[in-house]
């Protein structure tokens, strides 16, 4: 971001807010001085990632956001919202209303784990301590709720460990209006970073029984000297109760259990969970059915038959606890389908239930510790197979077993906020960047992920995003997020957004108003992992984060695709969002995938090209490209059959819209073939049951 761009972002309103916040701080101070306060809490990534289920992942993010909200509220209650420079509270109207009314926190709360505020200099330390205590009190209340839910029939030992979980770090620095804000902010960042590096660790009394998700934490036990049998009995009884959604053999620590039950503590519905990985995998199938079921009597009849076959099983108490909400886009499609209740039922049906290998006694005993007769499940399997036959006749692809996880992060945001990227920054400039990030994180991202595409957000705080998405929507969603970050969007939240790289104002339309993003000079990197729905979630998260880091290490403003079948390992493909030639790589990969899906190009081209590249690698690149063009023509049999006399023209047009731009936009032919490999995986549709 240049100084010119930053100047455009700093409106008169933001200048007035900065002045008002500073004046209130100096007025409240006995010496008429103000201080900048930078406050952070953690741990963040490791805590959120300690999840076996997607609902645990979202619960961890929501819990940390809630603790951040408790701390930040203490600043706002004393100094007003204008005192907060980051995050942008004007993008959090529901949170502000909750604070004013004392009501429930918004269900989509996604605050960053840090805030920056201007406070009275003489009160900075006391305000920071109050913020820390508020966060600790909020955590203690959540732990107390979890303890009450867990100890229904007997006491347990190990709850004390939760008190040592939260890490709060802060620094305050006197700051006078007109002084060097850039230098002051850098000093604060360095102070907080140094404090984190030197933090002390308190020893915690623990047993040898470990948390199934976080082995560094001790699992709850009946008493300090409990035997293995006593511990196993405790957790087996809790599993039988169903409420904690425990898998067989799962044993949790106080803090992990608190995370799992936090939605209930926050006043949200006990069944307001997060869709499973299987539900993201089958979302494309559900969308296709919902788009046709209202007008297709056979499809509707098959769907109703499957619903009836499942009812005796799905109404069992143990199974009802495992229910989950529909993806937002599917819920809207169900309402619009005209098929009534059965459409809403399909939208919310857990994804596993669309695979017949799940409908077995072994699966139900493993997932729900529930014995179901094979006869009952046989009827359900037959009804599901009938539904799939009818859907295939309606030209609907079978459910995929793969889904996408997107890890997205703005580039060099620390340098932007410190002023290094802009040649200096003011209080109002910091507010301007915060406001632009608020437009992205709290308006554009939720709309794109959950209204335009088949996805759900885990979090979207500032410049970073973690989201699940269906197989088919993975590439277009990642492209849309990158465009949104720099404001390269046309349309609105009412009509829908479209990627538009010619839109260079950085302004987007939100709720009937033009709102400013960071602008066309902003960049971001992202990683996309395609994962099998049965792959361990923590491994998927690790792969996603590694993919995002690989994109940054390759030069930033790039994406990494971590793809491959569950049985065959993964490969990665790295590319730029837009090449110097103007080629958009992800849409080109999508177009190539469509050609493979329709049979216009055989996937055998990839293997021919890889073999040829091994032999031709010593030749000049122009010669390699000519040979790839020859191999391309050999693998376009369907184009030749359909185009007849104009086949050569059709093949050349396909080459110019797929392989030619990929070769022109990547450093080497080998890099282009990595993207071709990605197109083959998307073109084959993941692992779809035949």
Secondary structure, 3 states (H helix, E strand, C coil): CCHHHHHHHCCHHHHHHHHHHHHHHHHHCCCCCEEEEEEEEECCHHHHHCCCCHHHHHHHHHHHHHHHHHHHHHHHHHHCHHHEEECCHHHCHHHHHHHHHCCCCCCCCCCCCEEEEEEEHHHHHHHHHHHHHHHHHHHHHHHHHHHHHHCCCCCCECHHHHHHCCEEEEEEEEECCCCCHHHHHHHHHHHHHHHHHCCCCCCCCCCCCECCCCCCCECCECCCCCCHHHHHHHHHHHHHHCCCCCCCCCCCCHHHHHHHCHHHHCCCCCCCCCCCHHHHHCHHHHHHHHHHCCCCHHHHHHHHHHHHHHHHHHCCHHHHCCCCCCCHHHHHHHHHHCCCHHHHHHHHCCHHHHCCCCCCHHHHHHHHCCCCCHHHHHHHHHHHHHHHHHHHHCCCCCCECEEEEEEEEECCHHHHHHCCCCCCCCHHHHHHHHHHHHHHHHHHHHHHHHHHCCEEEEEEECCEEEEEEECCCHHHHHHHHHHHHCCCEEEECCCEEEECCCCCCCEEEECCEEEECCCCCCCEEEEEEEEECCCCHHHHHHHHHHHHHHHHHCCCCEEEEEECCCCCCCEEEEEECECCCCCEHHHHHHHHHHHHHHCCCCCHHHHHHHHHHHHHCCCCHHHHHHHHHHHHHHCCHHHHHHHHHHHHHHHHHHHHHCHHHHHHHCCCHHHHHHHHHHHHHHHCCCCECC
